[in-house]
Amino acid sequence: MDLNQVLEEEIIVGDKVDLVTSAGAVYRTMIEDRLDNGPFLAGVPNRKGVHMLVDRGDDIYLVFYRETGRYIAQMKVIALENRGGIRYMWLTQKTMAQKNQRREAFRLPVSFEVQIYEYTDDVENGITFALDAVKAISLEIVNSRDLSVTGIALLTKKQYELGEQFLLSMHLGREAGNIKGSIGDDKTPALHLTATVRRCIPWRTSNTFNTGMQFFGMTESMSEGVARYVLTEQQRQIKRRRLV
């Protein structure tokens, strides 16, 4: 079966999902339970202690991830309740979860070092910050496989879950230009980008995973900087091939 042709998927208990409000705000929660193939139970998510504003009758979009891609379903909030001081909501599914069809950006085969950090409340909207000041936790240092303006493929030692979010630190060199949101000197600017895991599958060698991540919250300056690097490196690779 061609995984790219899987256009519908079922929401299942245990899924980590993104809830998107009509205003475009995105919140992360998990499907906790389901009643006899009916409504789904999910915790009302919060950000920095402030709960998502939601009321009975609200329509929201639910986004979840599979190895075959990103799926979106329209949901309706039918009830809210408290359990032991924790807020929950019951969601009924209005539409089937459809695969989000998107045109892939050009992927540049390139290898460079990337440091993966935990994503915390101190990281918002892809904005770079002083890592030491917020005590960011480094998970591992890995090498890239390819890069595009929308995402990156990494060879990781850890197996990450679909939908998990991380902070990535990478050095794209002077080709990326003066990116607002990068730190370091002019020769080796360090760019910090937030990214979501879209796939994580075993690679050729044992204990290694091909992990694809999609960038989110990028500023215009960051997007332009990555695009400049991809274009410049692509031209270099073409020149090298011509010399062989």
N, C-alpha and C positions, 0 to 999 in steps of 0.2 A: 504493500500500500504506500502510495506517495503521501508523506506526511503533510506536504504543502496543500493537499486537496482536502484535508480535514477542516471543514468550514463551520462545524457546530460541535460544542462540547458541553458536558454536564457540570454544573456546580456541585461540589461534594463537600461534606463535612470535613473540616480541617484545612480547607483552602485559605491561604492568606490572600486577601483581596484589597483592591483600592476602591473606595467609594468616591464618586465624583458628583458634587452638588451642581445645581443649576447655575450657580455663580462661578463654577469652574474650580472650586477648592477641592483638593484631593486628600483623603484620609485613609490610613491603613488600619485594617481590622482583620478578624478571622471568623469564618463560619463555624459556629460552635455546635449547632444541632439542626435537625430538620424533623418536622412532624409528618410522618406518613406520606412522603413525596409531595408535601405541601409547603407551607412557609418555612423560611430559614431563620435561625436565630444567630445574631451577631452582636458583639459588644459595640456600644456606641463609642467610637474612637475619640481620643482627645489629643491635643497638641499643647505641650507645656502646661498641662493641668486644666486646660479649657476644653470642654466637650464640644464635639461637633454639634452645630445647631440643626436639629432635626425634629420634625413633628409628624404626628399621624396624618397620613394622606399624602406626604411628600413623595415625589418621584425622584429617584436618583439612579445613576449608572453604576453598575458593578463591573469591575475589571479584574480578570485573573489570568494566569499564565500557565501554559503547557509547553511541552517540548515542540509542539507544532505551531506555537505562536501565541498571540495575545487575543483574548476573547472578551466581548462586551455584551452585557445583558441589561435591559431596563428593568428596574425594580420599583416597588411601592412599599412605603412604610405603613404597616397595618396596625402596629401596636408597639408601645414602649413599656418597659417594666424595670423594676429594681430588684436585684438579688444580692443580698449581703453587702449593700452599699455600692454595687456595681450596676451601671446602666446597660440595659440590653434593648435591642429592637428586633421586631419580627418583620421579615421582608417577604413579600410575595413576588414571584417572577412574572413579569408582564410579557417578555419576549424571550425567545431562545438566545442562548449565548452564541453570538456570531463572531467568526474570526475577523479581526481588524486587518483588512487588506491594505498594505502600504508599499509603495515603491521603495526598493532598497537603494540606499546611497552607494556610490562607488566605494569599494573596499580596497585599500592599499595594503598589499602584503609588506609588512615592516616589523622588525623586531627591536624593541627598546625596553628598558626597565620601567616597571610600574609598581608603585607601592599601594597596597590596599589597606584602607583604614575603616574602622567601624563608622557607621553613619549615626549621628546623634542629633539631639535637638539644637546643638550649637552649629550645625551645618544646615543652612537654608538657602534655597534658590541658587545653588551652585556657587555661592560667593566664597572666595578664598579667605582664610583666616590664619592666625598664628597657631600652628598645631600644638606647640608646647603650652600655650595659654589655656587651651581647653582640654589638655591631657588626652588628645586623640590616641586611640589604641590601634597600633599597627598589627594587622593580621598576617600578612606575608608580602614578600617582594617577589614579583613574577616577571615574565617576559611577554610581550605582546605577540600576536600572530598577524593581525591586520587592524587597520584603523580607518574610520570614515568620519564624516562630520556629524553623524548621528550616534556612533557607538564604537566599541572596541572588542576584539576577541583576545582572550588571555589564556595562557597555559598555567593553570593553578594546581597547587598540591592539595588544596582543600576542595571539597565538594559543597557548592553553595546551593541554596534553595531558590527556585524560580520566584521572582518578585522581591527578593531581598535587595536592600539598597546599601550602597557603600560610597565612600569617598576615595577617589583615585588621584594619586599624585604622580605626575610624569614630567619629563624634561623633553621638550620638543625642539630645543635649540633656537637659534636666532631666526630661523625660517618662519616661526610663528609670529614674529614681530613683537611689538610692545603690547601685550595682552593685559587689559585691565582685569585683575583677578589672578595674576601670576606673581610669583615672588622670586628672588634670586638676582643674580647679576645679568647684564645684557647678553652674556655668552650662553648661559644655561638657565633660562627662566623655568621655574617649576610651576606647572599649571595644575590646579586642583579642580577636579570635576566630580559631580555627583552622578551616580549611575545605578541602574536597576538590572538585576540578572534576568536575562531572557532565555538562556539555555545553559546547561552544565552537563556535559556528557563525557564519558571516558575517552581518553586520547590514546595514542598508539602505545605508549609505555605505561607500565603499571603505576598506580598512585598519581596519575596526572589527568587533569580534566580540561577539556576545551570549553571555556566559559565565555559566553557572549554577553556583553552588557550594553544597555542603551543609555546614553547620556540624557539627563533631564535638568531643567533649571539653568540652562546655559545662557549667559548674557550674549548680546550681539557681538561684543568684542571677542569673547571666547570662541564662538562659532566661526568667526572670520579668521581667527588665529589658527584654529585646527584646519580650516579649509586651505589656508596658505601653506601650511606644512605639508598637507596631503598633495597639493599640486606641485610644490617644489620637489618633494621626494620622488613623486612619480616621474617628473622630468629627469631627475638624476638617474633613476633606474633605467629609463629608456636610453639615455646616453651610454650607460655602462654596457647595456646589451649590444648596442651598435659597435662598441669597441672590441667586443669579443670576436 
